[in-house]
Amino acid sequence: MTFHKSVYSFMAGLLVIFAAAPVMAKVSPEEAAKLGIEGTELTPVGAVRAGNEGGTVPEWTPYTPYPEIKEDPEWPKDRYPDEKPLYTITKANMAEYADLLSEGHKQMLQRYDSYKMNVYPSHRDAAWPDAVYKSTIENATRTELEGGDPDKIRNATQGFPFPIPTSGAHPWWNHRLKWRGNNVVRYNNQAIVQQSGDYQITKLIEEVKFKYANLEEPGSMNTGDDIFLWYLSETIAPPRNAGQLLLAWEHADYRDAWLYNPGLRRIRRAPSVAYDNPYEGTDGQQFYDQVDMINGKLDRFTWKLIGRKEMIIPNNSARINSPDVKYADILHRGHINQDLARYEVHRVWVVEANNKPDVRHTFKKKVIYFDEDTWTATMLDNYDHRDQYYKFQEGHLGCSVNVRACATIPEIIYDLQTGIYFATAMINEDKPYDFTPEYEEKQFQAQQVKKRTTR
């Protein structure tokens, strides 16, 4: 059928960069001229403006008119509440859509008869602040990875650093440095869902000051000591973990981190807050470099840019974050309630990361899928050192109109070898993100944090 051929096809200009090839960085002024608000081949952040021939991927039409950026807490809004699925993918018909599916989705469909994917009409309405557009276009001709080192980003200011990527590390940096507000309080509810379906909620409150992508005081990445955000989390529940604090300073080249244990009543340096070390309180179900889908240093992997591809991803995920939905409605045995998940066909950038032989990581290989309109990692396929499929990460992407920022909430990590899964960034029975705080840098000093034993 013509429809499916158009959906399955790669873009005509599929870009393949092999790991052994020289790493390119900043692009020429001629290439950067393809970026723009209107009338250009690419959007200001580097997505292909046009839709595809079959109409399954529409033209980029950002939400307009742009409202004034308002930082007051606001629940995600379902802009398309009356839409119905175009089709539903199940184990019975998954072969028909194979070219559109990540390996993780194929694994879930094969494993669970109850697993399905409702695919809705696609919408490309993600919008960013004008300052982010301007600085992104400027970054295109100046930002680079010093010496080809994937961790050494240089000459980037405020916006997406690599709107026209030429290296597998470039989409990763776009994801990590994207605009998310100037400051934010995030109410993060987590659960480890056992094979039986049983779970317990862990509640964190996270405070973040963004230094790089900041509209009031734009930051830059020029040296390894540049900080792009400060992060502080406090565990509120369950009682046995209450009072634990994690403080992190995210530098361009490295991370400083401290942990506060209420039992010991002292804060200590924590170099283990990195890589595949388990995040505190997750019983090993989430590594530090799986927070926010991906983060941390890139030096344990080689990074290959596979290219741009049409795929089915979670998107416009307002319904699953509604305050009318309870955690018991989301967290079902084996997998989340797929009636609450919304999928659309979008173009993504595909990156393959392979563990270097001299620096061990639990994952031998990662395949990462970045939405082209938001540079957000929406899915990860993770393999172990036996080349067996291990963990599937799925982030339910949504964009906030009031702050013009996009994020994945909730995020799910499925362990395909044990049948256990971990859900994080749930807000339904708590509060929406609050972008109104005004933090000072000194609030993220270790000695200041030590004084906080209760909220």
C-alpha positions as a Markdown table, in Angstrom:
| # | Residue | x | y | z |
|---|---|---|---|---|
| 1 | Met | 0.0 | 0.0 | 0.0 |
| 2 | Thr | 1.3 | 3.5 | -0.9 |
| 3 | Phe | 0.6 | 4.8 | 2.6 |
| 4 | His | 2.8 | 2.2 | 4.3 |
| 5 | Lys | 5.6 | 2.6 | 1.8 |
| 6 | Ser | 5.8 | 6.3 | 2.5 |
| 7 | Val | 5.7 | 5.8 | 6.2 |
| 8 | Tyr | 8.5 | 3.2 | 6.2 |
| 9 | Ser | 10.9 | 5.1 | 3.9 |
| 10 | Phe | 14.0 | 6.9 | 5.1 |
| 11 | Met | 14.4 | 10.5 | 4.1 |
| 12 | Ala | 16.0 | 11.0 | 0.7 |
| 13 | Gly | 18.9 | 12.7 | 2.3 |
| 14 | Leu | 19.7 | 10.1 | 5.0 |
| 15 | Leu | 23.0 | 11.1 | 6.6 |
| 16 | Val | 25.4 | 8.3 | 7.7 |
| 17 | Ile | 28.5 | 9.2 | 9.7 |
| 18 | Phe | 30.7 | 6.2 | 10.6 |
| 19 | Ala | 32.5 | 6.2 | 14.0 |
| 20 | Ala | 35.9 | 6.0 | 12.3 |
| 21 | Ala | 35.2 | 9.2 | 10.2 |
| 22 | Pro | 36.7 | 12.6 | 11.3 |
| 23 | Val | 34.3 | 14.4 | 13.7 |
| 24 | Met | 32.9 | 17.5 | 12.1 |
| 25 | Ala | 31.6 | 20.4 | 14.2 |
| 26 | Lys | 30.5 | 23.9 | 13.3 |
| 27 | Val | 29.0 | 24.2 | 9.8 |
| 28 | Ser | 29.6 | 26.7 | 7.0 |
| 29 | Pro | 27.5 | 29.9 | 6.8 |
| 30 | Glu | 25.9 | 28.4 | 3.7 |
| 31 | Glu | 24.7 | 25.4 | 5.7 |
| 32 | Ala | 23.6 | 27.6 | 8.6 |
| 33 | Ala | 21.5 | 29.7 | 6.1 |
| 34 | Lys | 19.1 | 26.7 | 5.9 |
| 35 | Leu | 17.9 | 27.5 | 9.4 |
| 36 | Gly | 15.2 | 30.0 | 10.0 |
| 37 | Ile | 11.8 | 31.0 | 11.4 |
| 38 | Glu | 10.1 | 30.8 | 8.0 |
| 39 | Gly | 10.8 | 30.3 | 4.4 |
| 40 | Thr | 13.9 | 28.1 | 5.0 |
| 41 | Glu | 14.6 | 24.4 | 4.5 |
| 42 | Leu | 15.1 | 23.8 | 8.2 |
| 43 | Thr | 13.4 | 25.1 | 11.3 |
| 44 | Pro | 15.4 | 27.3 | 13.6 |
| 45 | Val | 16.5 | 24.3 | 15.6 |
| 46 | Gly | 17.4 | 22.1 | 12.6 |
| 47 | Ala | 14.3 | 20.0 | 11.9 |
| 48 | Val | 13.2 | 19.5 | 8.3 |
| 49 | Arg | 10.4 | 22.0 | 7.9 |
| 50 | Ala | 8.4 | 20.0 | 5.2 |
| 51 | Gly | 6.3 | 17.0 | 5.9 |
| 52 | Asn | 6.7 | 13.7 | 4.1 |
| 53 | Glu | 5.1 | 12.6 | 0.8 |
| 54 | Gly | 2.5 | 10.4 | 2.5 |
| 55 | Gly | 1.3 | 13.1 | 4.9 |
| 56 | Thr | 2.0 | 11.0 | 8.0 |
| 57 | Val | 4.6 | 13.5 | 9.1 |
| 58 | Pro | 3.1 | 17.0 | 8.7 |
| 59 | Glu | 4.9 | 20.3 | 8.0 |
| 60 | Trp | 6.2 | 22.1 | 11.1 |
| 61 | Thr | 3.5 | 24.5 | 12.3 |
| 62 | Pro | 4.5 | 25.8 | 15.7 |
| 63 | Tyr | 1.9 | 26.7 | 18.2 |
| 64 | Thr | 0.7 | 30.3 | 17.5 |
| 65 | Pro | 0.1 | 32.9 | 18.5 |
| 66 | Tyr | 2.8 | 32.6 | 21.0 |
| 67 | Pro | 1.6 | 33.6 | 24.5 |
| 68 | Glu | 3.8 | 35.5 | 26.8 |
| 69 | Ile | 6.0 | 33.1 | 28.7 |
| 70 | Lys | 4.3 | 32.5 | 32.0 |
| 71 | Glu | 6.1 | 30.5 | 34.6 |
| 72 | Asp | 3.1 | 29.7 | 36.9 |
| 73 | Pro | 2.5 | 26.0 | 37.5 |
| 74 | Glu | 0.2 | 24.5 | 34.8 |
| 75 | Trp | -0.9 | 21.0 | 34.2 |
| 76 | Pro | -0.1 | 19.6 | 30.7 |
| 77 | Lys | -2.9 | 20.5 | 28.3 |
| 78 | Asp | -4.4 | 18.0 | 25.8 |
| 79 | Arg | -4.6 | 20.1 | 22.7 |
| 80 | Tyr | -6.3 | 17.3 | 20.7 |
| 81 | Pro | -8.8 | 15.7 | 23.2 |
| 82 | Asp | -11.3 | 14.6 | 20.5 |
| 83 | Glu | -8.8 | 12.8 | 18.2 |
| 84 | Lys | -9.1 | 9.0 | 17.8 |
| 85 | Pro | -6.3 | 6.6 | 16.9 |
| 86 | Leu | -5.7 | 6.1 | 13.2 |
| 87 | Tyr | -4.7 | 2.5 | 13.9 |
| 88 | Thr | -3.5 | 0.3 | 16.8 |
| 89 | Ile | -0.4 | -1.9 | 16.7 |
| 90 | Thr | -0.5 | -5.2 | 18.4 |
| 91 | Lys | 1.5 | -8.4 | 18.3 |
| 92 | Ala | -0.8 | -9.7 | 15.5 |
| 93 | Asn | 0.0 | -6.8 | 13.1 |
| 94 | Met | 3.4 | -5.5 | 14.2 |
| 95 | Ala | 5.2 | -6.9 | 11.2 |
| 96 | Glu | 3.2 | -4.5 | 9.0 |
| 97 | Tyr | 4.8 | -1.5 | 10.9 |
| 98 | Ala | 8.2 | -3.0 | 11.6 |
| 99 | Asp | 10.2 | -0.3 | 9.9 |
| 100 | Leu | 8.6 | 2.3 | 12.1 |
| 101 | Leu | 9.2 | 0.6 | 15.4 |
| 102 | Ser | 12.2 | 0.7 | 17.8 |
| 103 | Glu | 13.5 | -2.7 | 18.9 |
| 104 | Gly | 12.2 | -2.0 | 22.3 |
| 105 | His | 8.6 | -1.6 | 21.1 |
| 106 | Lys | 9.0 | -4.8 | 19.1 |
| 107 | Gln | 10.2 | -6.6 | 22.3 |
| 108 | Met | 7.3 | -5.3 | 24.3 |
| 109 | Leu | 4.7 | -6.3 | 21.6 |
| 110 | Gln | 6.2 | -9.8 | 21.4 |
| 111 | Arg | 6.4 | -10.3 | 25.1 |
| 112 | Tyr | 3.0 | -9.1 | 26.3 |
| 113 | Asp | -0.3 | -9.9 | 24.6 |
| 114 | Ser | -1.8 | -7.0 | 26.4 |
| 115 | Tyr | 0.7 | -4.5 | 25.0 |
| 116 | Lys | -0.5 | -2.2 | 22.2 |
| 117 | Met | 0.3 | 1.1 | 20.6 |
| 118 | Asn | -2.5 | 3.5 | 19.6 |
| 119 | Val | -1.1 | 5.7 | 16.8 |
| 120 | Tyr | -2.8 | 9.1 | 16.4 |
| 121 | Pro | -2.5 | 11.9 | 13.8 |
| 122 | Ser | 0.9 | 13.6 | 14.0 |
| 123 | His | 1.3 | 17.2 | 15.1 |
| 124 | Arg | 4.5 | 19.2 | 14.9 |
| 125 | Asp | 3.8 | 22.3 | 17.0 |
| 126 | Ala | 6.8 | 22.4 | 19.3 |
| 127 | Ala | 7.9 | 26.0 | 19.8 |
| 128 | Trp | 10.8 | 27.6 | 21.7 |
| 129 | Pro | 11.5 | 31.2 | 22.8 |
| 130 | Asp | 12.8 | 33.6 | 20.2 |
| 131 | Ala | 16.1 | 34.0 | 22.1 |
| 132 | Val | 16.7 | 30.2 | 21.8 |
| 133 | Tyr | 16.1 | 30.4 | 18.0 |
| 134 | Lys | 18.5 | 33.3 | 17.6 |
| 135 | Ser | 21.3 | 31.7 | 19.6 |
| 136 | Thr | 20.8 | 28.3 | 18.0 |
| 137 | Ile | 21.3 | 29.7 | 14.5 |
| 138 | Glu | 24.4 | 31.5 | 15.8 |
| 139 | Asn | 25.8 | 28.3 | 17.4 |
| 140 | Ala | 25.6 | 26.5 | 14.1 |
| 141 | Thr | 28.7 | 28.3 | 12.8 |
| 142 | Arg | 30.7 | 28.5 | 16.0 |
| 143 | Thr | 30.1 | 25.5 | 18.4 |
| 144 | Glu | 32.5 | 22.5 | 18.2 |
| 145 | Leu | 33.9 | 19.6 | 20.1 |
| 146 | Glu | 37.4 | 20.4 | 21.0 |
| 147 | Gly | 39.8 | 17.9 | 19.5 |
| 148 | Gly | 36.9 | 15.7 | 18.6 |
| 149 | Asp | 36.4 | 14.8 | 22.2 |
| 150 | Pro | 32.6 | 14.2 | 22.7 |
| 151 | Asp | 32.7 | 15.7 | 26.2 |
| 152 | Lys | 34.6 | 18.9 | 25.3 |
| 153 | Ile | 31.9 | 21.2 | 24.0 |
| 154 | Arg | 33.1 | 24.7 | 23.2 |
| 155 | Asn | 31.8 | 28.1 | 22.0 |
| 156 | Ala | 28.1 | 27.4 | 22.6 |
| 157 | Thr | 25.7 | 30.0 | 24.0 |
| 158 | Gln | 22.1 | 29.6 | 25.3 |
| 159 | Gly | 20.5 | 27.7 | 22.4 |
| 160 | Phe | 20.9 | 24.3 | 20.9 |
| 161 | Pro | 24.6 | 23.9 | 20.2 |
| 162 | Phe | 24.4 | 21.6 | 17.1 |
| 163 | Pro | 21.2 | 22.2 | 15.0 |
| 164 | Ile | 22.9 | 20.6 | 12.0 |
| 165 | Pro | 24.6 | 17.5 | 13.6 |
| 166 | Thr | 27.6 | 15.8 | 12.0 |
| 167 | Ser | 28.6 | 13.6 | 15.0 |
| 168 | Gly | 26.8 | 11.1 | 17.2 |
| 169 | Ala | 27.6 | 13.3 | 20.2 |
| 170 | His | 25.8 | 16.3 | 18.8 |
| 171 | Pro | 22.2 | 15.2 | 19.4 |
| 172 | Trp | 23.2 | 14.2 | 22.9 |
| 173 | Trp | 24.4 | 17.7 | 23.7 |
| 174 | Asn | 21.3 | 19.2 | 22.1 |
| 175 | His | 19.2 | 17.1 | 24.5 |
| 176 | Arg | 21.2 | 18.0 | 27.6 |
| 177 | Leu | 21.4 | 21.8 | 26.9 |
| 178 | Lys | 17.9 | 22.5 | 25.7 |
| 179 | Trp | 15.8 | 25.3 | 27.2 |
| 180 | Arg | 13.7 | 24.1 | 30.2 |
| 181 | Gly | 13.0 | 27.3 | 32.0 |
| 182 | Asn | 15.3 | 29.5 | 34.1 |
| 183 | Asn | 14.6 | 27.7 | 37.4 |
| 184 | Val | 12.2 | 24.9 | 38.2 |
| 185 | Val | 10.8 | 22.8 | 41.1 |
| 186 | Arg | 9.9 | 19.3 | 39.8 |
| 187 | Tyr | 7.7 | 17.0 | 41.8 |
| 188 | Asn | 9.0 | 13.6 | 40.8 |
| 189 | Asn | 7.1 | 10.4 | 41.8 |
| 190 | Gln | 8.7 | 7.1 | 41.1 |
| 191 | Ala | 7.8 | 3.4 | 41.3 |
| 192 | Ile | 9.4 | 0.1 | 40.8 |
| 193 | Val | 6.7 | -2.2 | 39.5 |
| 194 | Gln | 7.3 | -5.9 | 40.3 |
| 195 | Gln | 6.3 | -8.8 | 38.1 |
| 196 | Ser | 3.2 | -9.2 | 40.3 |
| 197 | Gly | 2.2 | -5.6 | 39.6 |
| 198 | Asp | 2.9 | -4.5 | 43.2 |
| 199 | Tyr | 4.7 | -1.1 | 43.6 |
| 200 | Gln | 5.5 | 1.6 | 46.2 |
| 201 | Ile | 5.7 | 5.3 | 45.4 |
| 202 | Thr | 9.0 | 7.1 | 46.1 |
| 203 | Lys | 8.6 | 10.9 | 46.1 |
| 204 | Leu | 11.4 | 13.3 | 45.3 |
| 205 | Ile | 11.4 | 17.1 | 45.1 |
| 206 | Glu | 14.0 | 18.4 | 42.6 |
| 207 | Glu | 15.2 | 22.0 | 42.5 |
| 208 | Val | 17.1 | 23.1 | 39.4 |
| 209 | Lys | 18.8 | 26.3 | 38.4 |
| 210 | Phe | 19.6 | 26.4 | 34.7 |
| 211 | Lys | 22.7 | 28.5 | 33.8 |
| 212 | Tyr | 23.3 | 27.7 | 30.1 |
| 213 | Ala | 19.8 | 27.8 | 28.6 |
| 214 | Asn | 18.6 | 30.8 | 30.6 |
| 215 | Leu | 16.7 | 33.7 | 29.2 |
| 216 | Glu | 17.6 | 36.3 | 31.9 |
| 217 | Glu | 21.3 | 35.5 | 32.1 |
| 218 | Pro | 22.4 | 33.5 | 29.0 |
| 219 | Gly | 25.2 | 31.1 | 29.7 |
| 220 | Ser | 28.0 | 29.8 | 27.5 |
| 221 | Met | 30.1 | 26.6 | 27.2 |
| 222 | Asn | 33.7 | 27.8 | 26.5 |
| 223 | Thr | 35.9 | 25.9 | 29.0 |
| 224 | Gly | 35.6 | 22.6 | 30.9 |
| 225 | Asp | 34.7 | 24.4 | 34.1 |
| 226 | Asp | 31.5 | 26.0 | 32.7 |
| 227 | Ile | 28.5 | 24.9 | 34.7 |
| 228 | Phe | 25.2 | 24.5 | 32.8 |
| 229 | Leu | 23.0 | 23.6 | 35.7 |
| 230 | Trp | 22.8 | 23.1 | 39.4 |
| 231 | Tyr | 20.6 | 20.3 | 40.7 |
| 232 | Leu | 19.3 | 19.4 | 44.2 |
| 233 | Ser | 16.9 | 16.5 | 45.0 |
| 234 | Glu | 15.4 | 15.6 | 48.3 |
| 235 | Thr | 13.7 | 12.3 | 49.0 |
| 236 | Ile | 10.4 | 12.9 | 50.8 |
| 237 | Ala | 8.9 | 9.3 | 50.9 |
| 238 | Pro | 8.9 | 6.5 | 51.8 |
| 239 | Pro | 9.9 | 7.2 | 55.4 |
| 240 | Arg | 13.0 | 4.9 | 55.3 |
| 241 | Asn | 14.6 | 7.1 | 52.7 |
| 242 | Ala | 13.2 | 10.5 | 53.7 |
| 243 | Gly | 15.8 | 13.3 | 54.1 |
| 244 | Gln | 18.3 | 12.0 | 51.6 |
| 245 | Leu | 19.8 | 14.8 | 49.5 |
| 246 | Leu | 21.7 | 14.7 | 46.2 |
| 247 | Leu | 23.5 | 17.8 | 45.0 |
| 248 | Ala | 25.1 | 18.0 | 41.6 |
| 249 | Trp | 26.9 | 20.7 | 39.5 |
| 250 | Glu | 26.9 | 19.9 | 35.8 |
| 251 | His | 30.0 | 21.2 | 34.2 |
| 252 | Ala | 30.8 | 21.1 | 30.5 |
| 253 | Asp | 33.4 | 18.3 | 31.0 |
| 254 | Tyr | 32.6 | 16.8 | 34.3 |
| 255 | Arg | 30.2 | 16.6 | 37.3 |
| 256 | Asp | 30.6 | 17.5 | 40.9 |
| 257 | Ala | 28.2 | 15.7 | 43.3 |
| 258 | Trp | 27.5 | 15.3 | 47.0 |
| 259 | Leu | 25.2 | 13.1 | 49.0 |
| 260 | Tyr | 23.6 | 13.8 | 52.3 |
| 261 | Asn | 22.6 | 10.9 | 54.5 |
| 262 | Pro | 20.3 | 11.8 | 57.4 |
| 263 | Gly | 21.5 | 8.9 | 59.4 |
| 264 | Leu | 25.1 | 10.0 | 59.3 |
| 265 | Arg | 24.1 | 13.7 | 59.4 |
| 266 | Arg | 26.9 | 14.7 | 57.0 |
| 267 | Ile | 27.3 | 15.6 | 53.4 |
| 268 | Arg | 30.1 | 13.9 | 51.4 |
| 269 | Arg | 31.6 | 14.0 | 48.0 |
| 270 | Ala | 30.0 | 11.4 | 45.7 |
| 271 | Pro | 32.2 | 10.6 | 42.6 |
| 272 | Ser | 30.0 | 7.5 | 42.1 |
| 273 | Val | 27.1 | 9.7 | 41.0 |
| 274 | Ala | 27.8 | 8.9 | 37.4 |
| 275 | Tyr | 27.6 | 6.3 | 34.6 |
| 276 | Asp | 25.9 | 3.0 | 35.4 |
| 277 | Asn | 26.0 | 3.4 | 39.2 |
| 278 | Pro | 22.4 | 3.0 | 40.5 |
| 279 | Tyr | 20.6 | 6.2 | 41.5 |
| 280 | Glu | 19.9 | 6.3 | 45.2 |
| 281 | Gly | 16.6 | 4.6 | 46.2 |
| 282 | Thr | 15.9 | 2.9 | 42.9 |
| 283 | Asp | 17.2 | -0.6 | 43.8 |
| 284 | Gly | 19.4 | -0.6 | 40.7 |
| 285 | Gln | 16.5 | 0.0 | 38.3 |
| 286 | Gln | 17.8 | 3.4 | 37.1 |
| 287 | Phe | 21.4 | 4.3 | 36.5 |
| 288 | Tyr | 22.6 | 7.8 | 37.0 |
| 289 | Asp | 23.2 | 8.2 | 33.3 |
| 290 | Gln | 19.5 | 7.2 | 32.6 |
| 291 | Val | 18.1 | 10.2 | 34.5 |
| 292 | Asp | 16.3 | 12.5 | 32.1 |
| 293 | Met | 16.6 | 9.5 | 29.6 |
| 294 | Ile | 20.4 | 10.2 | 29.1 |
| 295 | Asn | 22.9 | 12.4 | 30.8 |
| 296 | Gly | 26.5 | 12.5 | 32.2 |
| 297 | Lys | 29.8 | 12.0 | 30.4 |
| 298 | Leu | 30.1 | 10.4 | 27.0 |
| 299 | Asp | 33.7 | 9.0 | 27.4 |
| 300 | Arg | 32.8 | 5.3 | 27.9 |
| 301 | Phe | 31.2 | 5.0 | 24.5 |
| 302 | Thr | 31.9 | 5.7 | 20.8 |
| 303 | Trp | 29.1 | 7.7 | 19.2 |
| 304 | Lys | 27.9 | 7.1 | 15.6 |
| 305 | Leu | 25.3 | 9.3 | 13.9 |
| 306 | Ile | 23.1 | 6.8 | 11.9 |
| 307 | Gly | 20.8 | 9.5 | 10.4 |
| 308 | Arg | 17.3 | 10.7 | 10.3 |
| 309 | Lys | 14.4 | 8.3 | 10.1 |
| 310 | Glu | 10.6 | 8.2 | 10.4 |
| 311 | Met | 9.5 | 6.3 | 13.5 |
| 312 | Ile | 6.6 | 6.0 | 15.9 |
| 313 | Ile | 7.3 | 7.7 | 19.2 |
| 314 | Pro | 5.4 | 8.8 | 22.2 |
| 315 | Asn | 4.3 | 12.4 | 21.7 |
| 316 | Asn | 1.7 | 15.0 | 22.8 |
| 317 | Ser | 1.5 | 13.0 | 26.0 |
| 318 | Ala | -0.9 | 15.2 | 28.0 |
| 319 | Arg | -3.5 | 12.5 | 28.8 |
| 320 | Ile | -1.1 | 10.3 | 30.7 |
| 321 | Asn | -0.1 | 13.3 | 32.9 |
| 322 | Ser | -3.6 | 14.4 | 33.8 |
| 323 | Pro | -4.5 | 15.0 | 37.5 |
| 324 | Asp | -7.6 | 13.0 | 36.8 |
| 325 | Val | -5.4 | 9.9 | 36.2 |
| 326 | Lys | -4.1 | 8.1 | 39.3 |
| 327 | Tyr | -0.9 | 6.1 | 39.6 |
| 328 | Ala | -2.9 | 3.0 | 39.9 |
| 329 | Asp | -4.4 | 3.8 | 36.5 |
| 330 | Ile | -0.9 | 4.0 | 34.9 |
| 331 | Leu | 1.0 | 1.3 | 36.6 |
| 332 | His | -0.3 | -2.1 | 35.4 |
| 333 | Arg | 1.4 | -5.5 | 35.6 |
| 334 | Gly | 4.1 | -5.9 | 33.0 |
| 335 | His | 3.8 | -2.5 | 31.5 |
| 336 | Ile | 2.0 | 0.9 | 31.9 |
| 337 | Asn | -1.6 | 1.3 | 30.8 |
| 338 | Gln | -1.2 | 1.7 | 27.0 |
| 339 | Asp | -4.7 | 3.2 | 26.7 |
| 340 | Leu | -3.1 | 6.3 | 28.3 |
| 341 | Ala | -0.2 | 6.5 | 25.9 |
| 342 | Arg | -0.3 | 8.4 | 22.7 |
| 343 | Tyr | 2.0 | 7.6 | 19.7 |
| 344 | Glu | 2.6 | 9.6 | 16.5 |
| 345 | Val | 4.8 | 9.2 | 13.4 |
| 346 | His | 7.8 | 11.7 | 13.6 |
| 347 | Arg | 11.2 | 12.0 | 12.2 |
| 348 | Val | 14.0 | 11.2 | 14.7 |
| 349 | Trp | 17.8 | 11.3 | 14.7 |
| 350 | Val | 19.2 | 7.8 | 15.4 |
| 351 | Val | 22.5 | 7.5 | 17.3 |
| 352 | Glu | 24.3 | 4.3 | 18.1 |
| 353 | Ala | 26.7 | 4.3 | 21.1 |
| 354 | Asn | 29.1 | 1.4 | 21.7 |
| 355 | Asn | 30.9 | 0.7 | 25.0 |
| 356 | Lys | 34.7 | 1.1 | 24.6 |
| 357 | Pro | 36.5 | -2.1 | 25.4 |
| 358 | Asp | 38.8 | -0.5 | 28.0 |
| 359 | Val | 36.1 | 1.2 | 30.1 |
| 360 | Arg | 33.3 | -1.1 | 31.2 |
| 361 | His | 29.7 | -0.1 | 31.3 |
| 362 | Thr | 26.7 | -2.4 | 32.0 |
| 363 | Phe | 25.4 | -1.6 | 28.5 |
| 364 | Lys | 27.5 | -2.8 | 25.6 |
| 365 | Lys | 25.4 | -0.8 | 23.1 |
| 366 | Lys | 22.7 | 1.9 | 23.1 |
| 367 | Val | 20.5 | 3.0 | 20.3 |
| 368 | Ile | 19.0 | 6.4 | 21.0 |
| 369 | Tyr | 16.1 | 8.1 | 19.1 |
| 370 | Phe | 16.0 | 11.9 | 19.3 |
| 371 | Asp | 12.8 | 13.8 | 18.1 |
| 372 | Glu | 13.9 | 16.2 | 15.4 |
| 373 | Asp | 11.7 | 19.1 | 16.6 |
| 374 | Thr | 12.7 | 19.1 | 20.2 |
| 375 | Trp | 16.1 | 17.2 | 20.3 |
| 376 | Thr | 14.6 | 15.1 | 23.1 |
| 377 | Ala | 15.6 | 11.5 | 23.6 |
| 378 | Thr | 12.3 | 9.7 | 23.4 |
| 379 | Met | 13.4 | 6.0 | 23.3 |
| 380 | Leu | 16.6 | 4.0 | 24.0 |
| 381 | Asp | 17.4 | 0.4 | 23.2 |
| 382 | Asn | 20.0 | -1.0 | 25.6 |
| 383 | Tyr | 21.9 | -4.2 | 25.1 |
| 384 | Asp | 24.1 | -6.2 | 27.5 |
| 385 | His | 27.5 | -7.7 | 26.8 |
| 386 | Arg | 26.0 | -11.0 | 25.5 |
| 387 | Asp | 24.4 | -8.9 | 22.8 |
| 388 | Gln | 21.1 | -9.6 | 24.3 |
| 389 | Tyr | 18.3 | -7.0 | 24.5 |
| 390 | Tyr | 18.3 | -5.7 | 28.1 |
| 391 | Lys | 16.4 | -2.5 | 28.9 |
| 392 | Phe | 14.0 | -0.3 | 26.9 |
| 393 | Gln | 13.6 | 3.3 | 27.9 |
| 394 | Glu | 10.5 | 5.2 | 26.8 |
| 395 | Gly | 9.9 | 8.9 | 27.5 |
| 396 | His | 6.4 | 10.3 | 26.9 |
| 397 | Leu | 7.1 | 13.6 | 25.2 |
| 398 | Gly | 5.0 | 16.7 | 25.7 |
| 399 | Cys | 5.5 | 20.4 | 25.2 |
| 400 | Ser | 4.4 | 23.2 | 27.6 |
| 401 | Val | 2.8 | 26.2 | 25.8 |
| 402 | Asn | 3.3 | 28.5 | 28.8 |
| 403 | Val | 7.1 | 28.2 | 29.0 |
| 404 | Arg | 7.7 | 26.9 | 25.4 |
| 405 | Ala | 9.7 | 23.9 | 26.6 |
| 406 | Cys | 9.4 | 20.2 | 25.9 |
| 407 | Ala | 10.2 | 17.2 | 28.2 |
| 408 | Thr | 9.5 | 13.5 | 28.7 |
| 409 | Ile | 7.0 | 12.8 | 31.5 |
| 410 | Pro | 6.7 | 10.1 | 32.6 |
| 411 | Glu | 9.7 | 8.1 | 31.7 |
| 412 | Ile | 9.7 | 4.3 | 31.8 |
| 413 | Ile | 12.6 | 1.8 | 32.0 |
| 414 | Tyr | 11.5 | -1.7 | 31.1 |
| 415 | Asp | 13.8 | -4.6 | 32.2 |
| 416 | Leu | 13.1 | -7.2 | 29.5 |
| 417 | Gln | 15.2 | -9.8 | 31.3 |
| 418 | Thr | 13.4 | -9.7 | 34.7 |
| 419 | Gly | 9.9 | -8.3 | 33.8 |
| 420 | Ile | 10.3 | -5.5 | 36.3 |
| 421 | Tyr | 9.9 | -1.9 | 35.2 |
| 422 | Phe | 10.7 | 1.5 | 36.7 |
| 423 | Ala | 8.5 | 4.6 | 36.3 |
| 424 | Thr | 9.8 | 8.1 | 37.0 |
| 425 | Ala | 8.8 | 11.7 | 36.5 |
| 426 | Met | 5.1 | 11.1 | 37.4 |
| 427 | Ile | 3.2 | 14.1 | 38.6 |
| 428 | Asn | -0.5 | 13.1 | 38.5 |
| 429 | Glu | -1.2 | 12.9 | 42.2 |
| 430 | Asp | 1.2 | 15.7 | 43.1 |
| 431 | Lys | 1.8 | 19.1 | 41.5 |
| 432 | Pro | 2.8 | 20.3 | 38.0 |
| 433 | Tyr | 6.3 | 21.7 | 37.5 |
| 434 | Asp | 6.8 | 25.2 | 39.1 |
| 435 | Phe | 9.0 | 27.6 | 37.1 |
| 436 | Thr | 8.5 | 30.6 | 39.4 |
| 437 | Pro | 11.4 | 30.1 | 41.9 |
| 438 | Glu | 14.4 | 32.5 | 41.7 |
| 439 | Tyr | 17.4 | 30.6 | 43.0 |
| 440 | Glu | 20.8 | 32.0 | 43.7 |
| 441 | Glu | 24.0 | 30.0 | 43.1 |
| 442 | Lys | 24.9 | 30.0 | 46.7 |
| 443 | Gln | 21.8 | 27.9 | 47.5 |
| 444 | Phe | 23.5 | 25.0 | 45.7 |
| 445 | Gln | 26.7 | 25.1 | 47.8 |
| 446 | Ala | 27.4 | 21.9 | 49.8 |
| 447 | Gln | 27.5 | 23.7 | 53.2 |
| 448 | Gln | 24.1 | 25.4 | 52.5 |
| 449 | Val | 22.6 | 22.1 | 51.6 |
| 450 | Lys | 23.9 | 20.5 | 54.8 |
| 451 | Lys | 21.7 | 22.8 | 56.8 |
| 452 | Arg | 18.6 | 21.5 | 55.2 |
| 453 | Thr | 17.3 | 18.5 | 57.1 |
| 454 | Thr | 13.5 | 19.0 | 56.6 |
| 455 | Arg | 11.6 | 21.1 | 54.0 |
